[in-house]
Amino acid sequence: MKKLAVFLSSFAFIALWSSMAFAQGGALAADNHFTMFGMFAIGAGLGIGIAAAGGGVGQGRAAAAALEGIARNPGASGKLFTPLILGLALIESLVIYALLISFLIVNNIDMAVLQ
């Protein structure tokens, strides 16, 4: 519980600190429409980072469970291999889907800046 509290308080501190770094005066913010695009870019980066971390954790747990099952019963390795590969492929497809969404967000930012 203490680790969770430390993690959440550090995350909140970092999140609030970065918003102050990107803060601008009222007159500048009214003229500068790039702040919205900057937030989209940060969101795309955070999204792919969280997706990659979640995918890595999911793949690690799936592989660990499969290897533990094979270690307990070596005769079941043939039955565990196909579902393991299928599960890893599905987990990886979700990460690739998040990457695609991040590319679309960044592409929309580029197209809006060019117009």
Backbone hydrogen bonds, N-H to C=O, Kabsch-Sander energy under -0.5 kcal/mol:
donor,donor_aa,acceptor,acceptor_aa,energy
5,A,1,M,-2.1
6,V,2,K,-2.3
7,F,3,K,-2.6
8,L,4,L,-2.8
9,S,5,A,-2.4
10,S,6,V,-2.4
11,F,7,F,-2.6
12,A,8,L,-2.5
13,F,9,S,-2.3
14,I,10,S,-2.5
15,A,11,F,-2.6
16,L,12,A,-2.5
17,W,13,F,-2.3
18,S,14,I,-2.3
19,S,15,A,-1.4
20,M,16,L,-1.4
21,A,17,W,-1.5
22,F,18,S,-1.5
23,A,20,M,-0.8
29,A,25,G,-2.4
30,A,26,G,-1.5
31,D,27,A,-1.3
32,N,28,L,-2.1
33,H,31,D,-0.8
35,T,32,N,-0.6
37,F,33,H,-0.8
38,G,34,F,-2.2
39,M,35,T,-1.8
40,F,36,M,-1.8
41,A,37,F,-2.2
42,I,38,G,-2.4
43,G,39,M,-2.4
44,A,40,F,-2.4
45,G,41,A,-2.2
46,L,42,I,-2.7
47,G,43,G,-2.5
48,I,44,A,-2.1
49,G,45,G,-1.9
50,I,46,L,-2.7
51,A,47,G,-2.3
52,A,48,I,-2.4
53,A,49,G,-2.2
54,G,50,I,-2.7
55,G,51,A,-2.6
56,G,52,A,-2.4
57,V,53,A,-2.3
58,G,54,G,-2.5
59,Q,55,G,-2.7
60,G,56,G,-2.2
61,R,57,V,-2.4
62,A,58,G,-2.2
63,A,59,Q,-2.5
64,A,60,G,-2.4
65,A,61,R,-2.3
66,A,62,A,-2.2
67,L,63,A,-2.6
68,E,64,A,-2.2
69,G,65,A,-2.1
70,I,66,A,-2.2
71,A,67,L,-2.3
72,R,68,E,-1.9
73,N,69,G,-2.0
76,A,73,N,-1.9
77,S,74,P,-1.3
80,L,76,A,-1.7
81,F,77,S,-1.5
82,T,78,G,-0.7
84,L,80,L,-1.8
85,I,81,F,-2.5
86,L,82,T,-2.4
87,G,83,P,-2.6
88,L,84,L,-2.7
89,A,85,I,-2.2
90,L,86,L,-2.1
91,I,87,G,-2.3
92,E,88,L,-2.4
93,S,89,A,-2.0
94,L,90,L,-1.4
95,V,91,I,-1.4
96,I,92,E,-2.3
97,Y,93,S,-2.0
98,A,94,L,-1.9
99,L,95,V,-2.1
100,L,96,I,-2.3
101,I,97,Y,-2.1
102,S,98,A,-2.3
103,F,99,L,-2.4
104,L,100,L,-2.3
105,I,101,I,-2.3
106,V,102,S,-2.5
107,N,103,F,-2.5
108,N,104,L,-2.2
109,I,105,I,-1.8
110,D,106,V,-2.4
111,M,107,N,-2.5
112,A,108,N,-2.1
113,V,109,I,-2.2
114,L,110,D,-2.0
115,Q,111,M,-1.1
